[in-house]
């Protein structure tokens, strides 16, 4: 068996003799692109010659590993409105955990979406008026048999893709590595039945998949080169670059809810690899450009967290958290500004109805409290607030539960 049999055609490509810039009009503006610059980036990682190359790796996926020993153990939480305490299962928030992989995906998606929104706002704030920065969803697929001569071919490919995206007009965003496709190719709707559903990886989900590495990208940019540019890239390198749009529309991502769908979908089956040394697992996505260093403001975090939580039940069947306070309200209006947002906690069991606090704009003065439940380790800052204690009817109950929990020396992981 030859190298060609194992990896496909790894011979050096003929140098491109005729490369020129492309000038075109899109969105009312004139753009100039030089496909040869992009081709050069890709050719820098093409395996050539007779040496043995390294393929992009097969990896684990979120939710198909082991959970921590104390995951699911009872731990107290308290309502940020009324102070009532509730016992819920401890959540380890490990990407590999079959029980918590769903919560990890949802919460990490909130962080990623917030950084992307912060990127868009930063770019728009640099000048007066709207400058045209919007979100785009891209897919980049290498040719069959693609391999590199790097000891870490995935990191090497990430680095080159960042340069390629810069040339395409996408200078800031996040890249997700997807190691698998369905056996029949694009099976976007099928992932809903594979992830976080209690199915086993070996001899079950894995049997439906083929190792077909590709990358999804979410970016904030004015315009992404396409058409002639991406066709030239494919002809010269074999790499397929697609800008994913909605049906017959030219729009890729409409708003923050659409962005949340893209991010949560992409992250849900991003490859997860165990790290050398400490044995921890790392999801294989990378920020690039300005997105890597921006810290979202609290209002951006709250906005994108709410958007992710609202779309998660439909993105891939990610369930809502049953975390609303169920204490009877006695005519008191909620105090927390985040009342009504589902938060961290146990997943809803199959067949169980999730808790959706009413949100019709009217004061909530009867029925269940529906306040936000927080980790018990956050109780001190509430108990030290005299005004909150006076307004919260169960403040003393919380004080007793916190004291008992502190004496036991138990510490849940922080939110």
C-alpha positions as CSV (number, residue, x, y, z in Angstrom):
1,X,0.0,0.0,0.0
2,X,1.4,3.4,-1.0
3,X,1.2,6.8,0.6
4,X,-1.3,7.7,-2.2
5,X,-3.5,4.8,-1.2
6,X,-3.6,6.0,2.4
7,X,-3.8,9.8,2.0
8,X,-4.8,10.4,-1.6
9,X,-2.8,12.7,-3.9
10,X,-0.1,14.3,-1.7
11,X,2.1,15.4,-4.6
12,X,3.1,19.0,-5.0
13,X,0.6,21.0,-7.1
14,X,1.8,22.7,-10.2
15,X,2.5,26.3,-9.6
16,X,-0.2,28.7,-10.6
17,X,0.9,30.6,-13.7
18,X,-1.9,33.0,-14.1
19,X,-3.1,34.7,-11.0
20,X,-4.6,38.2,-10.9
21,X,-6.7,40.3,-8.7
22,X,-10.5,40.4,-9.1
23,X,-12.3,43.6,-8.9
24,X,-16.1,43.4,-8.4
25,X,-19.1,45.2,-6.9
26,X,-21.2,43.9,-4.0
27,X,-23.6,45.6,-1.5
28,X,-23.1,48.8,-3.4
29,X,-19.3,48.9,-2.9
30,X,-16.3,48.0,-5.0
31,X,-14.0,45.3,-3.7
32,X,-10.6,44.1,-4.9
33,X,-9.4,40.6,-4.0
34,X,-6.3,38.7,-5.0
35,X,-7.1,34.9,-4.9
36,X,-3.4,34.2,-5.4
37,X,-2.6,35.5,-1.9
38,X,-5.2,33.1,-0.4
39,X,-4.0,30.2,-2.5
40,X,-0.5,30.8,-1.2
41,X,-1.7,30.5,2.3
42,X,-3.3,27.1,1.6
43,X,-0.4,25.8,-0.3
44,X,1.8,26.5,2.7
45,X,0.2,23.6,4.5
46,X,-0.4,21.2,1.6
47,X,1.5,18.0,2.1
48,X,4.0,17.4,-0.8
49,X,6.8,15.1,-1.7
50,X,7.2,11.6,-0.4
51,X,7.3,12.2,3.3
52,X,4.6,10.9,5.6
53,X,2.0,13.6,6.4
54,X,-0.3,13.9,9.4
55,X,-4.0,14.0,8.9
56,X,-6.5,16.1,10.8
57,X,-7.4,14.1,13.9
58,X,-10.5,12.1,14.8
59,X,-11.6,13.4,18.2
60,X,-14.2,12.9,20.9
61,X,-17.4,14.9,20.9
62,X,-19.2,16.8,23.7
63,X,-21.3,14.6,26.0
64,X,-19.7,11.2,25.2
65,X,-17.2,10.9,28.0
66,X,-17.1,10.6,31.8
67,X,-18.6,12.8,34.4
68,X,-17.0,13.8,37.7
69,X,-17.8,11.6,40.7
70,X,-19.8,14.2,42.5
71,X,-21.8,15.3,39.4
72,X,-25.5,15.0,40.3
73,X,-24.9,15.2,44.1
74,X,-27.4,17.3,46.0
75,X,-26.3,20.9,46.6
76,X,-28.4,23.9,47.8
77,X,-29.3,26.9,45.7
78,X,-31.2,30.0,46.7
79,X,-33.6,32.4,45.0
80,X,-32.1,35.8,44.3
81,X,-35.6,37.3,44.9
82,X,-37.2,35.7,47.9
83,X,-34.2,33.9,49.5
84,X,-36.0,30.5,49.4
85,X,-33.6,27.5,49.2
86,X,-33.9,24.6,46.9
87,X,-31.9,21.4,46.5
88,X,-30.7,20.6,43.0
89,X,-28.1,18.3,41.5
90,X,-24.5,19.5,41.3
91,X,-23.4,20.2,37.8
92,X,-19.8,19.6,36.8
93,X,-20.0,21.6,33.5
94,X,-17.5,19.2,31.9
95,X,-17.7,19.1,28.1
96,X,-17.3,15.3,28.2
97,X,-20.0,14.7,30.7
98,X,-23.2,13.0,29.3
99,X,-25.3,14.8,31.9
100,X,-23.6,18.3,31.7
101,X,-22.4,18.4,28.2
102,X,-25.6,20.1,27.2
103,X,-25.1,22.8,29.9
104,X,-21.5,23.2,28.9
105,X,-22.5,23.8,25.3
106,X,-25.2,26.3,26.2
107,X,-23.0,28.3,28.6
108,X,-19.9,28.3,26.4
109,X,-22.1,29.4,23.4
110,X,-23.3,32.4,25.4
111,X,-19.7,33.4,26.0
112,X,-18.7,33.0,22.3
113,X,-21.8,34.8,21.0
114,X,-21.1,37.7,23.5
115,X,-17.6,38.1,22.2
116,X,-18.8,38.2,18.6
117,X,-21.4,40.8,19.4
118,X,-18.7,42.8,21.3
119,X,-16.6,42.6,18.2
120,X,-19.3,43.9,16.0
121,X,-20.1,46.8,18.3
122,X,-16.5,47.7,18.6
123,X,-16.1,48.0,14.9
124,X,-19.3,50.0,14.5
125,X,-18.3,52.4,17.4
126,X,-15.1,53.5,15.6
127,X,-17.1,55.7,13.2
128,X,-20.4,57.5,13.1
129,X,-23.4,55.8,11.7
130,X,-23.8,52.2,10.6
131,X,-20.7,50.9,8.8
132,X,-22.1,47.6,7.6
133,X,-20.6,45.2,10.1
134,X,-22.7,42.1,10.3
135,X,-22.3,38.4,11.1
136,X,-21.4,35.7,8.6
137,X,-21.4,31.9,8.9
138,X,-18.8,30.2,6.7
139,X,-17.7,26.6,6.1
140,X,-14.3,25.6,4.9
141,X,-13.6,22.0,3.8
142,X,-10.1,20.6,2.9
143,X,-9.6,18.3,-0.1
144,X,-9.7,14.6,0.4
145,X,-6.5,13.2,1.8
146,X,-5.4,16.6,3.2
147,X,-2.5,16.3,5.6
148,X,0.4,18.4,6.9
149,X,4.0,17.9,8.0
150,X,3.3,19.4,11.4
151,X,3.4,17.4,14.6
152,X,0.1,19.2,15.4
153,X,-1.7,19.4,12.1
154,X,-4.9,20.8,13.7
155,X,-3.1,23.8,15.3
156,X,-1.1,24.3,12.1
157,X,-4.4,24.4,10.0
158,X,-6.1,26.7,12.5
159,X,-3.2,29.2,12.1
160,X,-3.3,29.1,8.3
161,X,-7.1,29.4,8.2
162,X,-6.8,32.6,10.3
163,X,-4.6,34.1,7.6
164,X,-7.0,32.9,4.8
165,X,-10.0,34.4,6.5
166,X,-8.1,37.7,6.8
167,X,-7.6,37.7,3.1
168,X,-11.3,36.9,2.5
169,X,-12.3,40.0,4.5
170,X,-13.0,38.2,7.8
171,X,-10.5,39.6,10.3
172,X,-12.2,38.6,13.6
173,X,-14.3,35.8,14.8
174,X,-14.2,32.1,15.9
175,X,-13.3,28.9,14.0
176,X,-14.8,25.5,15.0
177,X,-13.3,22.2,14.1
178,X,-15.8,19.5,13.1
179,X,-14.1,16.1,12.7
180,X,-17.1,14.2,11.4
181,X,-20.0,14.3,8.9
182,X,-22.8,11.9,8.4
183,X,-22.2,9.0,6.0
184,X,-24.5,10.7,3.5
185,X,-22.7,14.1,3.7
186,X,-24.5,17.2,5.0
187,X,-26.9,15.9,7.7
188,X,-27.4,19.1,9.7
189,X,-30.8,18.0,11.0
190,X,-29.6,14.6,12.2
191,X,-27.3,15.9,15.0
192,X,-30.4,16.6,17.1
193,X,-30.9,12.9,17.5
194,X,-27.3,12.1,18.4
195,X,-26.2,14.6,21.0
196,X,-27.2,14.6,24.7
197,X,-29.8,11.9,24.0
198,X,-28.4,9.1,26.1
199,X,-27.0,7.3,23.1
200,X,-23.6,5.5,23.3
201,X,-20.7,6.6,21.2
202,X,-19.1,3.3,20.2
203,X,-21.2,1.0,18.0
204,X,-24.0,3.5,17.9
205,X,-23.4,7.2,17.0
206,X,-20.0,6.6,15.6
207,X,-21.4,4.1,13.1
208,X,-23.5,6.9,11.6
209,X,-20.5,9.2,11.0
210,X,-17.4,9.3,8.7
211,X,-14.2,11.1,9.5
212,X,-14.5,14.1,7.2
213,X,-12.7,17.0,8.8
214,X,-14.0,20.5,8.1
215,X,-14.3,23.9,9.8
216,X,-17.2,26.2,10.6
217,X,-16.6,29.9,11.2
218,X,-18.6,32.8,12.7
219,X,-17.3,36.2,11.9
220,X,-18.2,39.9,12.2
221,X,-17.3,41.6,9.0
222,X,-18.5,44.0,6.4
223,X,-18.2,41.7,3.4
224,X,-16.8,38.3,2.7
225,X,-15.2,37.6,-0.7
226,X,-17.1,34.9,-2.6
227,X,-18.1,34.0,-6.1
228,X,-15.1,34.2,-8.4
229,X,-12.7,34.3,-5.4
230,X,-13.9,31.1,-3.8
231,X,-14.1,29.3,-7.1
232,X,-10.5,30.2,-7.8
233,X,-9.5,28.9,-4.4
234,X,-11.2,25.6,-5.0
235,X,-9.7,25.2,-8.5
236,X,-6.2,25.9,-7.2
237,X,-6.1,24.2,-3.8
238,X,-9.1,21.8,-3.5
239,X,-10.4,23.7,-0.5
240,X,-14.1,24.5,-0.6
241,X,-15.1,27.8,1.0
242,X,-18.8,28.5,1.4
243,X,-20.7,31.4,2.9
244,X,-23.9,29.8,4.3
245,X,-27.0,31.8,3.7
246,X,-30.7,31.5,4.5
247,X,-32.5,29.8,1.6
248,X,-32.6,32.1,-1.5
249,X,-31.5,35.1,0.6
250,X,-28.1,36.6,0.5
251,X,-28.2,37.1,4.3
252,X,-26.0,34.8,6.3
253,X,-27.0,35.7,9.9
254,X,-30.0,37.9,10.6
255,X,-29.7,38.9,14.3
256,X,-28.5,37.9,17.7
257,X,-30.9,35.0,17.8
258,X,-29.7,33.7,14.5
259,X,-26.1,34.1,15.7
260,X,-27.0,32.1,18.8
261,X,-28.3,29.3,16.6
262,X,-25.2,29.2,14.5
263,X,-22.8,29.2,17.5
264,X,-24.7,26.7,19.6
265,X,-25.0,24.4,16.6
266,X,-21.4,24.7,15.7
267,X,-20.1,24.2,19.2
268,X,-22.4,21.2,20.0
269,X,-20.4,18.8,17.8
270,X,-17.0,20.6,17.8
271,X,-14.1,18.1,18.4
272,X,-12.9,17.7,22.0
273,X,-9.4,16.5,22.6
274,X,-7.5,15.4,25.8
275,X,-4.5,17.6,26.5
276,X,-1.1,16.2,27.2
277,X,0.2,16.7,30.7
278,X,-2.9,17.4,32.8
279,X,-5.3,15.1,31.0
280,X,-7.9,17.8,30.7
281,X,-10.1,18.2,27.7
282,X,-10.2,21.1,25.3
283,X,-12.8,21.9,22.8
284,X,-11.2,22.6,19.4
285,X,-12.3,26.1,18.5
286,X,-10.1,29.2,18.2
287,X,-10.8,32.9,18.5
288,X,-8.9,35.1,16.0
289,X,-8.4,38.7,15.4
290,X,-9.9,41.3,17.7
291,X,-12.5,38.8,19.0
292,X,-9.7,36.9,21.0
293,X,-9.0,39.9,23.2
294,X,-12.4,41.6,23.7
295,X,-14.2,41.3,27.0
296,X,-18.0,41.8,26.6
297,X,-19.8,44.2,28.8
298,X,-22.4,43.0,31.3
299,X,-25.2,44.1,29.1
300,X,-23.9,42.3,26.1
301,X,-23.4,39.2,28.1
302,X,-27.0,39.3,29.4
303,X,-28.4,40.0,26.0
304,X,-26.5,37.1,24.3
305,X,-27.1,34.7,27.2
306,X,-30.8,35.3,26.9
307,X,-30.7,34.8,23.1
308,X,-28.7,31.5,23.4
309,X,-31.1,30.2,26.1
310,X,-34.1,31.1,24.0
311,X,-32.9,29.2,20.9
312,X,-31.1,26.3,22.6
313,X,-34.3,24.1,22.9
314,X,-34.7,24.1,19.1
315,X,-31.1,24.3,17.9
316,X,-30.3,20.7,18.6
317,X,-32.8,19.7,21.2
318,X,-30.9,21.3,24.1
319,X,-33.4,21.4,27.0
320,X,-34.3,24.4,29.1
321,X,-33.1,24.3,32.7
322,X,-35.7,23.9,35.4
323,X,-34.2,26.6,37.6
324,X,-37.0,29.0,38.4
325,X,-38.0,29.5,42.1
326,X,-41.2,27.6,42.8
327,X,-42.1,29.4,46.1
328,X,-45.6,30.9,46.3
329,X,-45.5,34.6,45.9
330,X,-47.3,36.7,48.5
331,X,-48.0,39.9,46.5
332,X,-44.3,40.9,46.3
333,X,-42.8,41.8,42.9
334,X,-39.5,40.3,41.9
335,X,-36.4,42.2,42.8
336,X,-33.8,40.6,40.4
337,X,-33.3,42.2,37.0
338,X,-32.7,38.8,35.6
339,X,-35.9,37.2,36.6
340,X,-37.3,35.0,33.9
341,X,-33.9,34.0,32.3
342,X,-33.3,30.3,32.5
343,X,-30.0,29.7,34.3
344,X,-27.5,27.0,35.2
345,X,-28.8,23.9,36.9
346,X,-30.2,20.4,36.2
347,X,-31.5,19.6,32.8
348,X,-35.2,18.9,32.3
349,X,-35.7,15.2,32.2
350,X,-37.2,13.7,29.0
351,X,-41.0,14.2,29.1
352,X,-40.9,16.8,31.9
353,X,-42.3,20.2,31.2
354,X,-39.8,23.0,31.6
355,X,-40.5,26.0,33.7
356,X,-41.2,29.2,31.6
357,X,-41.8,32.2,33.8
358,X,-44.6,34.5,32.5
359,X,-43.3,37.5,30.5
360,X,-46.3,39.5,29.5
361,X,-45.0,42.8,30.8
362,X,-47.4,42.9,33.7
363,X,-46.2,42.9,37.4
364,X,-45.8,39.3,38.7
365,X,-47.6,39.6,42.0
366,X,-49.3,36.2,42.3
367,X,-48.5,32.5,41.6
368,X,-44.9,31.2,41.8
369,X,-41.9,33.4,42.5
370,X,-39.9,32.3,39.4
371,X,-36.8,34.1,40.7
372,X,-33.3,33.2,39.5
373,X,-31.6,30.4,41.5
374,X,-28.0,30.9,42.4
375,X,-25.2,28.8,43.9
376,X,-25.2,28.8,47.7
377,X,-21.7,30.2,47.7
378,X,-23.0,33.5,46.5
379,X,-25.3,33.9,49.5
380,X,-23.0,36.1,51.6
381,X,-23.3,39.2,49.4
382,X,-27.1,38.9,49.6
383,X,-27.2,38.3,53.3
384,X,-24.9,41.3,53.9
385,X,-27.4,43.5,52.1
386,X,-29.8,44.8,54.7
387,X,-32.4,46.1,52.2
388,X,-32.4,42.7,50.3
389,X,-32.8,40.8,53.6
390,X,-35.8,43.0,54.6
391,X,-37.5,42.5,51.2
392,X,-36.8,38.7,51.0
393,X,-39.3,36.7,53.1
394,X,-36.9,33.7,53.3
395,X,-33.7,35.5,54.1
396,X,-33.4,33.9,57.6
397,X,-34.0,30.5,56.1
398,X,-31.2,31.1,53.7
399,X,-28.9,32.3,56.5
400,X,-29.5,29.0,58.4
401,X,-28.9,26.8,55.3
402,X,-25.8,28.7,54.4
403,X,-24.4,28.3,57.9
404,X,-25.1,24.6,57.8
405,X,-23.5,24.2,54.4
406,X,-20.4,26.2,55.5
407,X,-20.0,23.9,58.6
408,X,-20.1,20.8,56.3
409,X,-17.2,22.3,54.3
410,X,-18.9,21.5,51.0
411,X,-18.2,23.7,48.1
412,X,-19.9,23.5,44.7
413,X,-18.0,24.8,41.7
414,X,-18.6,28.5,41.0
415,X,-21.0,29.6,38.2
